[in-house]
């Protein structure tokens, strides 16, 4: 897992697309500022976490399934649990998942209990579509955490990887992913005759912005 690097905030911020609008109300009794303060560990995570919260306020319903792929030790998925989602954090690194589980226990003690549920599962991106992964259209919100930037998947296999993930997401569900991942997703969705809508573009963690896409 690569270490965090501060994103390019200058030209990236000028390239942003339409922004998600968060409702100015607490999430299940928890002030958004308190939620962001508890999940952001370094300053350049804040725009992504704020964008995640705005997305869930706009699209998510309690009880929906949210899956985070290659999440490392990022606490972004904690926001999903606080918003009432059944949240599954996946990674190939069991030690990273153990750290997240411990941090979530502290997070829930501090600010919970939450209406959502958290699971940590040691799964590769390729395994998400196998029997130990998820059935078709069972995931409402799929987050790819700089999956391509980790340099685990060569460019040649990226379309096949994204193509395998597309059937997992229910109609009306969302993808939260980097610009390069979004470009591949849009091509593969078109090939499958699935319509996608770009909802927002946010400043990202690395040298790419984060794109929010809804699948139809």
URUR-V969330 format. One line per field, one symbol per residue. psi: psi as a letter, one per 20 degrees, with the letter a starting at -180 (. if undefined). burial: 1 if it has 24 or more other C-alpha atoms within 12 Angstrom, else 0. Layout:
psi=???
burial=???
This chain:
psi=pqqqqproifhghhjqaqqqopplqqolippghhgghihphqhihghghhhgghghhhhqqpiqppppplickpjhihhgghjjqopopqriohhghhgggghhghghhgiaqqirqpqppnprhhihjahidqrqkiphoppomlghiikhoqhhigghghhhhgihpqpirqporrghhhggghghgghjkppqpohrpqpagcjqrpppppp.
burial=000000100000000100110000001001010011111100001111111111111111110111111111111111111111111111110001100110110011001101111111111111011000110011111111111110000000011011111111110111111111110111011000000111111111111111111111
